[in-house]
Amino acid sequence: MSKSRVYSDVNVLRPKEYWDYESLTVQWGDQDGYEVVRKVGRGKYSEVFEGKNVNNNERCVIKILKPVEKKKIKREIKILQNLCGGPNIIKLLDIVRDQHSKTPSLALDYCHSQGIMHRDVKPHNIMIDHELRKLRLIDWGLAEFYHPGKEYNVRVASRCFKGPELLIDLQDYDYSLDMWSLGCMFAGMIFRKEPFFYGHDNNDQLVKIAKVKYAFANLSMFLNIVHLLGSFIPLLLELGFE
């Protein structure tokens, strides 16, 4: 049985209500309290808009979910509630629904320490406020609680940022899945190649990864690059990003 080397027992040691999202009772807010300003992006399961709170005119992000299983909605809500107040984690302000349709790297270390895998780390899920020099990791729709030895869905993450375990349908994965995606992002920044790995399908993606690893003369050189990627985190902090 595979087991994560870090934070492996977080959910084992916590009470069931911490990770049992299917038992969550959703408290719905007032949809009329928000106004959509403009569309800023879309994904497989949702569309994202810039919006504002009509009561105080504060800007916010409005994520409108496409029809999905109710338990997936509850999972994302529960995870955002558990991560509230963490570094570089977007804050869940409210949960509303249409009355007719009824459709409702510090960040990574923090969510991992809380027993949660993001499973969709990519540039499109990083929000940057240039004025305030702040970073936020968003879109927790594919996030999941980690339990050692549990088999998970491999249809997560975008292909170019998928870890090798996903590409070979290995369901017994852990937090390292997110760290691979983060490394792909940093590699794209350093080598000015976005995305860094680009395959036409899962098999081609594996080939692209293998070719890059083979290009390194030896393992130590590869590890030096990994350490270089990791050094970007304190560099971002020195530049004022939180």
Order of alpha helices (4+ residues) and beta strands (2+ residues): alpha-alpha-beta-beta-beta-alpha-alpha-beta-beta-beta-beta-alpha-alpha-alpha-alpha-alpha
